[in-house]
Structures are given as C-alpha cells and as structure tokens.
Amino acid sequence: MFNRIIIGVDEHDGGRDAIELARRLAGANATITLVCVYANTAATWRGSSPIYEPIMLQHAQDLLTNLRRETAVDATLRPIGATSPGRGLHAAAEQANADLLVVGSSRRGLLGRVLLGADTREALNGIPCPVAIAPAGYARGAAAISRIGVGYNGDPESAHALAVARRLAADLRADLSALDAVEVSTCTFAAACVPPSVDFIDEMVDSARKRVSALPGVEPHASYGHPSEELAHYSESVDLLVVGSRGYGPIGRLVHGSTSASLTGTAHCPLLVLTRAAGDRASGADVSDASSRQPQPAWAGDASE
C-alpha cells in the first residue's frame, strides 16, 4: 500500500534490515529510494579540507551501489549531505514526497528489538510521513507478516492506525488484532491513598475488551498496565505493530516520553508509527472506527507523561 518509500541505510546491518521490511510493506508499483546521509561539513579535528565532502559523497555512493547489488533491491540511489542522519532523512522524505520512511535499529539494540538512536529520533521530529522501524537482525530470515497488531484505545490517532492496519492486512492477507491497554491515572486514588480494587481493574479491562470486540474483523485483546509495557509484550505475538502518535510528526513527542517513544526501545517486532495526518495520507481509508469510541482510558492518545 505504500508507493513512495525512502529507506535510510549506512554501513551497518540496520540498512539491510530496513530494506527487508520495506520489501514487505511496498505496494505492487512502489518506487524505492535508498538514502545514505553523509556529513557535508568538514570538522576541524579532521583537518578541514575542500576535498573532504567529495570524498564522503563518493563513499556514500559506493556504499549505496554495493548494498543495492548485494540485496538485489530495485531502488534509486541517493546520497545526501546533512549535519546528521536524521536531518538528512527528513529532507529526503520531504523532497521525495514519501509516504513511508523505513529505518533499521541502532546497532546498540538487542537482536530482535527495535531501537532508534537518540540523535536520529530527535532529528526526525515533524517528518511528514509514517516511519517504520525494523528490529535488529530482521533481514536474517524474519517470518512473513501474517499477523498485524494495533495499539487501540478509540481515540482519533488509534482509529487512523487501525484504518492503515486494515489496508495492510488486506494487502498482505494477514490476520488483524488490536490491544487496548488500560491503567488507572496516578492521581485517581491519590487522595484516598488506596490502590484500585481488583474488581475495579477487572471492570476496566472488560470495558476495554468490549470496545475492541465491537470492531469488525479484529481479534480483540485487552490488558491492565502501562500501555508501553503492555504493547511491548503484545508485540511478541504479532509480525507488525501499528501505533498512532500525537504531535506534528510520527516521532512527534518521542523526546517527551510518549508511548510510541518507549516502543522504539522495547518492541519485539517491526514498528509502524503514524500521526493523524500521516494516517490519512497513507491509508486513504474511512476511519469510521472512531465512531465506536467509548469514554477514554487513562492513557488516551499517545501520552504517558
């Protein structure tokens, strides 16, 4: 369903992981661009030289050429100079009018986990398209995407995430499920200094399960706990996790401790992060699932601050 895809690569294995994930998410007539960001300013400690940038440009071009040959991906190559990888990918996505950016995980991440480096995460704030993150080691024989999961709580962001996931599930002939994770606000019982009762928690979870069960064609799941922790656990049972994000970009408020931010360090499967605007653009779908909304749980939206 995604037709204009940018893949960020470098000399590490995360680029191969990103390519493999992009193959699985690409539409039948998708155009793919491999982007390698190189430093376009010569640092004084390198001994500034007018030939520094051409050397880095050639290195990036060679890396892209070799990677395209090794992975046999049908892609356009684009080296781009920028002050950081995130800023370069941001510019490439805007200039290409991309509808998806795919990146690999930081090499510091555990095998099978997603992890964005802090510099890339911050620089991607406000990027105008969804971002897919491949777990470390994904290119080494990852299973087909046969189960797609959605973080859902009935708000507009999660409704858009569900709409996009429906399209993907139809295209990939995958099963679709959704998790509504609920928790009690930390201030709810503060005045009484008593924890919520088991019966109260059971009622919350039951209400959440009913909310998800009302969605047609979706396997319902509900749990009690911090949303980022519950979604990370849930990600072990699916092949792709789709989540919405508030703010002005799919990374939106990553630096402010949002649920999507936590998942970029804990998810066990590929992660697709959407904003409300990006969800509209990527899916072109009617997000009428929002009409089934019930009173919102404590974690409504992407906030967990």
C-alpha positions, -999 to +999 in steps of 0.1 A: +000+000+000+030+023+004+042+036-030+069+062-024+094+046+001+126+061+014+150+037+031+178+050+053+209+030+052+245+032+063+275+008+066+258-012+094+234-041+092+204-020+101+202-009+064+197-045+053+170-049+079+152-018+067+154-030+031+138-063+040+110-046+059+104-022+031+100-050+006+072-064+027+054-031+031+058-019-005+028-017-029+029-035-062+041-005-081+062+012-054+092+033-061+120+028-035+149+051-029+179+041-008+193+071+010+227+073+027+234+105+046+270+117+047+285+146+066+286+177+045+307+199+068+343+192+075+351+191+112+382+210+122+395+179+140+396+162+106+418+189+093+393+208+072+398+203+035+379+213+004+381+177-008+365+163+023+329+165+012+336+149-023+353+120-006+324+115+017+299+118-012+318+091-032+319+068-001+281+071+003+276+065-034+298+034-033+280+021-002+246+025-019+257+008-051+272-022-032+241-025-010+217-024-039+237-051-057+240-073-026+203-071-017+190-071-053+165-044-044+151-024-072+158+011-060+170+046-069+202+056-051+205+090-033+235+101-012+226+133+006+247+156+027+234+168+061+246+176+096+231+144+110+214+112+096+180+122+109+181+156+093+192+141+060+164+115+060+139+142+070+150+163+040+150+133+016+114+123+027+101+158+022+118+163-012+105+129-025+070+134-010+075+100+005+046+081+021+069+059+042+103+061+057+119+028+067+150+027+090+168-001+108+175-002+145+206+011+163+235-013+164+233-010+202+199-027+202+193-062+212+187-088+185+150-088+176+143-054+192+137-020+177+158+009+189+163+043+174+195+063+182+187+095+202+202+118+176+181+103+148+150+102+169+152+139+178+161+150+142+131+131+128+106+152+148+080+166+124+088+143+094+058+143+071+052+106+067+049+074+087+081+058+100+087+020+100+115+006+122+129-028+116+142-048+145+179-057+147+186-088+127+153-086+107+170-094+074+182-128+087+151-148+079+123-129+095+089-146+092+063-132+067+039-106+080+009-128+088-003-111+120-007-074+123-014-058+157-027-023+165-025-003+197-061+009+200-080+029+226-107+046+205-091+080+201-086+095+166-049+086+164-056+049+172-085+049+148-062+060+120-037+034+130-064+008+127-075+021+093-039+018+080-036-017+096-068-028+079-054-019+045-021-036+052-038-067+064-059-069+033-029-063+010-008-089+029-036-113+036-027-111+073-048-115+104-056-084+123-058-079+161-059-049+184-049-043+221-065-018+244-042-014+274-058+004+303-044+018+336-056+039+364-044+075+365-018+080+392-039+108+407-072+089+407-067+072+441-041+096+454-065+115+478-078+083+494-043+067+494-057+034+484-050+013+453-078+004+429-096-028+438-093-060+417-130-057+408-124-021+396-095-032+374-115-062+361-143-038+351-118-016+332-103-045+313-138-059+305-149-025+292-117-022+270-123-057+256-158-049+247-146-017+230-122-037+208-147-065+203-170-040+186-145-035+158-154-058+129-128-083+117-104-076+146-092-102+172-098-083+205-072-081+233-073-060+265-050-058+295-042-037+325-009-020+329+013+008+315+004+010+277+040+010+265+048-021+286+016-039+276+021-031+239+058-043+240+046-076+255+018-078+229+044-072+201+058-106+208+026-122+193+024-102+161+046-096+130+040-059+127+028-034+154+010-003+142+006+026+166-006+062+163+012+092+177+001+127+186+020+158+178+033+172+145+052+142+132+052+104+136+080+107+161+060+136+175+069+137+212+095+109+213+117+131+234+089+137+259+084+101+270+054+091+249+041+056+244+055+054+208+088+066+222+090+037+246+081+012+219+111+023+198+133+007+225+112-023+236+091-036+207+098-072+196+086-068+160+087-042+133+070-010+144+050+013+122+044+048+138+017+071+123+003+105+131-033+115+125-023+134+093+001+106+082-026+080+088-050+098+064-024+102+038-011+066+039-044+048+041-069+069+022-093+050+043-125+059+061-116+059+097-152+053+109-138+030+136-136+063+156-174+063+158-173+034+182-154+053+208-163+049+244-151+071+274-114+072+272-090+052+295-063+070+314-037+067+287-059+082+259-038+091+229+000+087+229+006+104+263+022+086+291+039+115+308 
